[in-house]
Amino acid sequence: MGAFLGASLWITMATIVPGLVTIAVVYLALFICSPEVLSDFIGSSYFDSDWVLVSIAVTIMVLTQTLGILLEGFLVRRRLLGPARQEIPMPIGICHPKEDAVVLEPYEEYCGLYALLAQLSEHADAQGHLKRALAQFFLTNNTLVSYAVGIPLVLVLGIRSGLGLSGLEIAFAAALVLCLSFSYRVAVIRFQVMAKCLWAARAARRAAEEMARPAS
C-alpha cells in the first residue's frame, strides 16, 4: 500500500482504482457463480508468492487502463459523451465584462487536451481543479470497463454451470448493468465538466498572454 500512496493522483484514479474495481467485480462474479473455481484458483501453488499476486493485480490494472483508452477513443469519435455544442451561462465578469454566456464545444476542447497541458505553466493549475476534472473523467471511463467485463463473465459462468442463472446471479448481473448505466451517465457529466475546465484554462492562459504583451 505504501507504493499506492506514493503514486500520483493521475495514476491512482486512472489506473489503480479502476483496476481494483475490475478485480472486485471478477472476484465477486467467481464467488457468486463458481466458488469452486475461485477456491481452486486461490489454493493453487502457483499463487503462493505475493509477487505473483501483485503482478496479476498490476496486469489487470494495466489491461483495464488499456481497454479504457480504447473505450474513450470510441466514445469521443462517436460523440457519445453529450452534445457537441452548448451554450453555458456565465456571470458577468468571469469571461468578459459584457458577456454572460459562452458557446462551448466539448469535443473540440478535448482534441486540444494534451497540447494545452503541455503549454500550461507549473503554477497555472495551482489548486488542481483541472487535474481533478481530468482524473475524475478517466476514472469513470475506466470503471465502465470493469462493469462491462463483469456482465458477460456472470452470464458465461451461469451458462457454463448448466443450471441456468440463479436468483443471486441475476441480481448481481442486474446490479452491474445499473452500475454501468449510472457510470456512463456520470462519464457524460464529467466529460462536460472537463471541457469547461479546459476552456477556462485556455481562456485564462490567453488572458495572461494578452496582459503580458507590451502596450503598443
One Martini backbone bead per residue (centre of mass of N, CA, C, O) as a GRO file, in nm:
protein
  216
    1MET     BB    1   0.052   0.065  -0.014
    2GLY     BB    2   0.290   0.264  -0.027
    3ALA     BB    3   0.295   0.285  -0.336
    4PHE     BB    4   0.012   0.404  -0.370
    5LEU     BB    5   0.063   0.668  -0.200
    6GLY     BB    6   0.304   0.760  -0.409
    7ALA     BB    7   0.117   0.807  -0.622
    8SER     BB    8  -0.039   0.964  -0.846
    9LEU     BB    9  -0.342   1.083  -0.914
   10TRP     BB   10  -0.360   0.979  -1.202
   11ILE     BB   11  -0.281   0.681  -1.157
   12THR     BB   12  -0.485   0.616  -0.938
   13MET     BB   13  -0.760   0.703  -1.097
   14ALA     BB   14  -0.687   0.558  -1.391
   15THR     BB   15  -0.568   0.265  -1.275
   16ILE     BB   16  -0.595   0.151  -0.983
   17VAL     BB   17  -0.897   0.180  -0.919
   18PRO     BB   18  -1.019   0.036  -1.169
   19GLY     BB   19  -0.860  -0.227  -1.120
   20LEU     BB   20  -0.993  -0.292  -0.845
   21VAL     BB   21  -1.277  -0.311  -0.959
   22THR     BB   22  -1.222  -0.548  -1.146
   23ILE     BB   23  -1.135  -0.745  -0.926
   24ALA     BB   24  -1.401  -0.734  -0.765
   25VAL     BB   25  -1.593  -0.827  -0.992
   26VAL     BB   26  -1.454  -1.098  -1.053
   27TYR     BB   27  -1.465  -1.214  -0.770
   28LEU     BB   28  -1.776  -1.202  -0.733
   29ALA     BB   29  -1.847  -1.374  -0.976
   30LEU     BB   30  -1.701  -1.630  -0.870
   31PHE     BB   31  -1.834  -1.646  -0.588
   32ILE     BB   32  -2.131  -1.674  -0.702
   33CYS     BB   33  -2.094  -1.882  -0.957
   34SER     BB   34  -1.772  -2.015  -0.889
   35PRO     BB   35  -1.631  -2.113  -0.604
   36GLU     BB   36  -1.448  -2.348  -0.698
   37VAL     BB   37  -1.265  -2.182  -0.882
   38LEU     BB   38  -1.165  -1.985  -0.666
   39SER     BB   39  -1.039  -2.196  -0.472
   40ASP     BB   40  -0.841  -2.313  -0.681
   41PHE     BB   41  -0.694  -2.050  -0.740
   42ILE     BB   42  -0.602  -1.976  -0.448
   43GLY     BB   43  -0.482  -2.280  -0.383
   44SER     BB   44  -0.266  -2.253  -0.571
   45SER     BB   45   0.082  -2.283  -0.599
   46TYR     BB   46   0.121  -2.041  -0.808
   47PHE     BB   47  -0.002  -1.828  -0.560
   48ASP     BB   48   0.199  -1.804  -0.306
   49SER     BB   49   0.313  -1.552  -0.415
   50ASP     BB   50   0.297  -1.214  -0.382
   51TRP     BB   51   0.419  -1.135  -0.655
   52VAL     BB   52   0.211  -1.276  -0.830
   53LEU     BB   53  -0.039  -1.123  -0.730
   54VAL     BB   54   0.064  -0.841  -0.795
   55SER     BB   55   0.109  -0.890  -1.098
   56ILE     BB   56  -0.186  -0.950  -1.164
   57ALA     BB   57  -0.302  -0.684  -1.063
   58VAL     BB   58  -0.138  -0.499  -1.251
   59THR     BB   59  -0.237  -0.624  -1.515
   60ILE     BB   60  -0.535  -0.552  -1.472
   61MET     BB   61  -0.492  -0.249  -1.458
   62VAL     BB   62  -0.364  -0.211  -1.739
   63LEU     BB   63  -0.599  -0.338  -1.901
   64THR     BB   64  -0.811  -0.139  -1.809
   65GLN     BB   65  -0.667   0.108  -1.929
   66THR     BB   66  -0.656   0.009  -2.220
   67LEU     BB   67  -0.965  -0.023  -2.259
   68GLY     BB   68  -1.026   0.272  -2.178
   69ILE     BB   69  -0.888   0.405  -2.420
   70LEU     BB   70  -1.065   0.272  -2.635
   71LEU     BB   71  -1.333   0.378  -2.523
   72GLU     BB   72  -1.271   0.677  -2.535
   73GLY     BB   73  -1.228   0.691  -2.843
   74PHE     BB   74  -1.512   0.594  -2.918
   75LEU     BB   75  -1.685   0.810  -2.767
   76VAL     BB   76  -1.555   1.054  -2.912
   77ARG     BB   77  -1.593   0.982  -3.211
   78ARG     BB   78  -1.918   0.934  -3.161
   79ARG     BB   79  -2.034   1.139  -2.962
   80LEU     BB   80  -2.132   0.998  -2.649
   81LEU     BB   81  -2.071   1.271  -2.438
   82GLY     BB   82  -2.270   1.458  -2.557
   83PRO     BB   83  -2.287   1.753  -2.672
   84ALA     BB   84  -2.110   1.945  -2.921
   85ARG     BB   85  -2.302   2.197  -2.836
   86GLN     BB   86  -2.303   2.476  -2.594
   87GLU     BB   87  -2.463   2.697  -2.370
   88ILE     BB   88  -2.304   2.895  -2.113
   89PRO     BB   89  -2.359   3.045  -1.837
   90MET     BB   90  -2.219   3.371  -1.736
   91PRO     BB   91  -2.109   3.570  -1.525
   92ILE     BB   92  -2.031   3.877  -1.501
   93GLY     BB   93  -1.663   3.883  -1.537
   94ILE     BB   94  -1.540   3.605  -1.617
   95CYS     BB   95  -1.501   3.643  -1.950
   96HIS     BB   96  -1.662   3.927  -1.963
   97PRO     BB   97  -1.806   4.223  -1.891
   98LYS     BB   98  -2.051   4.162  -2.135
   99GLU     BB   99  -2.058   3.853  -2.076
  100ASP     BB  100  -2.314   3.569  -2.021
  101ALA     BB  101  -2.195   3.368  -2.251
  102VAL     BB  102  -2.089   3.048  -2.384
  103VAL     BB  103  -1.954   2.856  -2.645
  104LEU     BB  104  -1.934   2.505  -2.626
  105GLU     BB  105  -1.685   2.252  -2.748
  106PRO     BB  106  -1.595   1.965  -2.613
  107TYR     BB  107  -1.441   1.809  -2.846
  108GLU     BB  108  -1.248   2.041  -2.914
  109GLU     BB  109  -1.122   2.065  -2.637
  110TYR     BB  110  -1.019   1.771  -2.624
  111CYS     BB  111  -0.822   1.780  -2.868
  112GLY     BB  112  -0.639   2.002  -2.685
  113LEU     BB  113  -0.541   1.875  -2.421
  114TYR     BB  114  -0.226   1.805  -2.446
  115ALA     BB  115  -0.136   2.077  -2.554
  116LEU     BB  116  -0.226   2.242  -2.309
  117LEU     BB  117  -0.066   2.092  -2.088
  118ALA     BB  118   0.216   2.156  -2.219
  119GLN     BB  119   0.167   2.487  -2.187
  120LEU     BB  120   0.141   2.485  -1.901
  121SER     BB  121   0.223   2.594  -1.616
  122GLU     BB  122   0.299   2.506  -1.297
  123HIS     BB  123   0.079   2.744  -1.182
  124ALA     BB  124  -0.198   2.721  -1.348
  125ASP     BB  125  -0.293   2.463  -1.137
  126ALA     BB  126  -0.269   2.506  -0.818
  127GLN     BB  127  -0.556   2.362  -0.719
  128GLY     BB  128  -0.628   2.109  -0.923
  129HIS     BB  129  -0.891   2.118  -1.102
  130LEU     BB  130  -0.807   2.000  -1.374
  131LYS     BB  131  -0.686   1.735  -1.271
  132ARG     BB  132  -0.948   1.630  -1.139
  133ALA     BB  133  -1.130   1.633  -1.389
  134LEU     BB  134  -0.961   1.434  -1.550
  135ALA     BB  135  -0.945   1.198  -1.345
  136GLN     BB  136  -1.255   1.156  -1.317
  137PHE     BB  137  -1.310   1.077  -1.606
  138PHE     BB  138  -1.109   0.833  -1.628
  139LEU     BB  139  -1.227   0.676  -1.396
  140THR     BB  140  -1.512   0.636  -1.511
  141ASN     BB  141  -1.435   0.515  -1.783
  142ASN     BB  142  -1.273   0.263  -1.661
  143THR     BB  143  -1.517   0.144  -1.495
  144LEU     BB  144  -1.680   0.054  -1.738
  145VAL     BB  145  -1.500  -0.189  -1.791
  146SER     BB  146  -1.555  -0.348  -1.535
  147TYR     BB  147  -1.862  -0.394  -1.587
  148ALA     BB  148  -1.831  -0.510  -1.878
  149VAL     BB  149  -1.681  -0.765  -1.776
  150GLY     BB  150  -1.888  -0.883  -1.563
  151ILE     BB  151  -2.143  -0.951  -1.724
  152PRO     BB  152  -2.039  -1.184  -1.917
  153LEU     BB  153  -1.917  -1.355  -1.689
  154VAL     BB  154  -2.180  -1.431  -1.550
  155LEU     BB  155  -2.316  -1.562  -1.797
  156VAL     BB  156  -2.102  -1.777  -1.854
  157LEU     BB  157  -2.103  -1.916  -1.574
  158GLY     BB  158  -2.407  -1.984  -1.574
  159ILE     BB  159  -2.408  -2.158  -1.836
  160ARG     BB  160  -2.178  -2.356  -1.754
  161SER     BB  161  -2.344  -2.506  -1.523
  162GLY     BB  162  -2.645  -2.589  -1.658
  163LEU     BB  163  -2.870  -2.426  -1.453
  164GLY     BB  164  -2.853  -2.149  -1.482
  165LEU     BB  165  -2.965  -1.865  -1.342
  166SER     BB  166  -2.969  -1.737  -1.051
  167GLY     BB  167  -3.094  -1.503  -0.848
  168LEU     BB  168  -2.815  -1.389  -0.765
  169GLU     BB  169  -2.697  -1.362  -1.050
  170ILE     BB  170  -2.912  -1.174  -1.161
  171ALA     BB  171  -2.871  -0.950  -0.951
  172PHE     BB  172  -2.573  -0.896  -1.018
  173ALA     BB  173  -2.610  -0.828  -1.317
  174ALA     BB  174  -2.808  -0.593  -1.266
  175ALA     BB  175  -2.610  -0.424  -1.096
  176LEU     BB  176  -2.403  -0.388  -1.326
  177VAL     BB  177  -2.592  -0.244  -1.520
  178LEU     BB  178  -2.647  -0.003  -1.334
  179CYS     BB  179  -2.353   0.083  -1.300
  180LEU     BB  180  -2.308   0.134  -1.602
  181SER     BB  181  -2.529   0.348  -1.641
  182PHE     BB  182  -2.437   0.550  -1.423
  183SER     BB  183  -2.142   0.581  -1.523
  184TYR     BB  184  -2.210   0.694  -1.799
  185ARG     BB  185  -2.352   0.946  -1.697
  186VAL     BB  186  -2.105   1.051  -1.542
  187ALA     BB  187  -1.916   1.068  -1.787
  188VAL     BB  188  -2.075   1.288  -1.929
  189ILE     BB  189  -2.054   1.500  -1.707
  190ARG     BB  190  -1.735   1.497  -1.683
  191PHE     BB  191  -1.680   1.581  -1.971
  192GLN     BB  192  -1.813   1.859  -1.951
  193VAL     BB  193  -1.642   1.961  -1.715
  194MET     BB  194  -1.370   1.928  -1.855
  195ALA     BB  195  -1.431   2.127  -2.084
  196LYS     BB  196  -1.462   2.374  -1.901
  197CYS     BB  197  -1.174   2.363  -1.785
  198LEU     BB  198  -1.028   2.391  -2.055
  199TRP     BB  199  -1.149   2.661  -2.132
  200ALA     BB  200  -1.055   2.817  -1.881
  201ALA     BB  201  -0.751   2.765  -1.918
  202ARG     BB  202  -0.732   2.893  -2.200
  203ALA     BB  203  -0.845   3.173  -2.123
  204ALA     BB  204  -0.634   3.238  -1.905
  205ARG     BB  205  -0.388   3.216  -2.088
  206ARG     BB  206  -0.473   3.434  -2.290
  207ALA     BB  207  -0.496   3.667  -2.083
  208ALA     BB  208  -0.199   3.655  -1.986
  209GLU     BB  209  -0.071   3.716  -2.263
  210GLU     BB  210  -0.207   3.995  -2.305
  211MET     BB  211  -0.087   4.127  -2.043
  212ALA     BB  212   0.223   4.069  -2.130
  213ARG     BB  213   0.198   4.264  -2.344
  214PRO     BB  214   0.309   4.526  -2.486
  215ALA     BB  215   0.238   4.834  -2.532
  216SER     BB  216   0.174   5.022  -2.836
   0.00000   0.00000   0.00000
